[in-house]
Structure formats: structure tokens, C-alpha cells
Amino acid sequence: MAEMKNCFVDGVVSVSYADNVFRVIFGQQTSGDKVTEHFCMYIPGNQMKNVVETLAGSLRGIGEKLKEQEDQNAAEATNLH
């Protein structure tokens, strides 16, 4: 198995589609507001729906957990007063 590579990105620079392949370029913010291309991900067109749904579901779950923690922290802070 190939070694997994880790990349820290600040956002999506561009998305393009050709020959049934999505090309997603991620960037890193350098000095000031400048963002440079850092990493390119190729996703087969027939897999994009699955990739997007998996990311969306995962992010929704994380958001719900963060909201629960926030609500619990607010309740605890209220009980301290």
C-alpha cells in the first residue's frame, strides 16, 4: 500500500471537469491574501456524488457534535452563575 500524503490547505482554488474526471485544486495562503496552488485531487466523474455525499455527511455529523458541546458549555456556564 502506498504511503498516505498529508496536505494542509486553506481552500479550493479551482474545480474543472474534462474527460469524465473532476480536477480540484487546493491552495495554501502565503503572505497577505495571496493563495498559491498546493495540491490537486483527481476524482472520477462516476465517484464525485459519493465523495460529496460522504464529505457532507461527515461535516454535518461534526457540526452536530460541536453544537452539542457548545450547548453543554453554555448550560454549564449558566449553572455557575
C-alpha positions as CSV (number, residue, x, y, z in Angstrom):
1,M,0.0,0.0,0.0
2,A,1.3,3.5,-0.9
3,E,2.1,5.9,1.9
4,M,-0.7,8.4,2.5
5,K,0.3,12.0,1.9
6,N,-1.0,14.8,4.2
7,C,-1.5,18.3,2.9
8,F,-2.7,21.4,4.8
9,V,-4.9,23.6,2.6
10,D,-6.7,26.9,3.1
11,G,-9.3,26.5,0.5
12,V,-10.3,25.4,-3.0
13,V,-8.6,27.4,-5.8
14,S,-10.5,25.9,-8.7
15,V,-12.6,23.0,-9.9
16,S,-12.7,21.8,-13.5
17,Y,-14.1,18.8,-15.4
18,A,-12.9,17.1,-18.6
19,D,-12.9,13.5,-19.9
20,N,-15.2,12.4,-17.0
21,V,-12.6,13.5,-14.4
22,F,-13.0,16.3,-11.9
23,R,-9.9,18.2,-11.1
24,V,-10.0,20.0,-7.7
25,I,-7.0,22.3,-6.9
26,F,-6.5,23.3,-3.3
27,G,-4.4,26.2,-2.2
28,Q,-2.4,27.5,0.7
29,Q,-2.4,31.1,1.8
30,T,1.0,32.6,1.7
31,S,1.9,36.2,2.6
32,G,-1.1,38.6,2.9
33,D,-4.1,37.4,0.9
34,K,-2.2,35.5,-1.7
35,V,-3.2,31.9,-2.2
36,T,-0.9,29.5,-4.1
37,E,-1.9,26.2,-5.7
38,H,-0.6,23.4,-3.5
39,F,-2.4,20.1,-4.2
40,C,-4.5,18.7,-7.0
41,M,-7.1,15.9,-6.4
42,Y,-8.5,14.0,-9.4
43,I,-11.9,12.4,-8.9
44,P,-13.5,10.1,-11.5
45,G,-16.9,11.6,-12.6
46,N,-18.8,8.5,-11.5
47,Q,-17.4,8.9,-7.9
48,M,-18.0,12.6,-7.4
49,K,-21.5,12.1,-6.0
50,N,-20.2,9.6,-3.4
51,V,-17.3,11.9,-2.5
52,V,-19.5,14.9,-2.0
53,E,-22.2,13.0,0.0
54,T,-19.6,11.4,2.2
55,L,-17.9,14.8,3.0
56,A,-21.3,16.5,3.5
57,G,-22.5,13.7,5.9
58,S,-19.2,13.8,7.8
59,L,-19.2,17.5,8.2
60,R,-22.9,17.5,9.3
61,G,-22.0,15.0,12.0
62,I,-19.1,17.0,13.2
63,G,-21.2,20.2,13.2
64,E,-23.9,18.4,15.3
65,K,-21.3,17.3,17.8
66,L,-19.8,20.8,18.0
67,K,-23.3,22.3,18.6
68,E,-23.9,19.8,21.4
69,Q,-20.6,20.7,23.0
70,E,-21.4,24.4,22.7
71,D,-24.9,23.9,24.2
72,Q,-23.4,21.9,27.0
73,N,-20.8,24.5,27.7
74,A,-23.4,27.3,27.7
75,A,-25.6,25.3,30.1
76,E,-22.7,24.7,32.5
77,A,-21.8,28.4,32.3
78,T,-25.4,29.3,33.2
79,N,-25.3,26.9,36.2
80,L,-22.2,28.6,37.5
81,H,-24.0,31.9,37.9
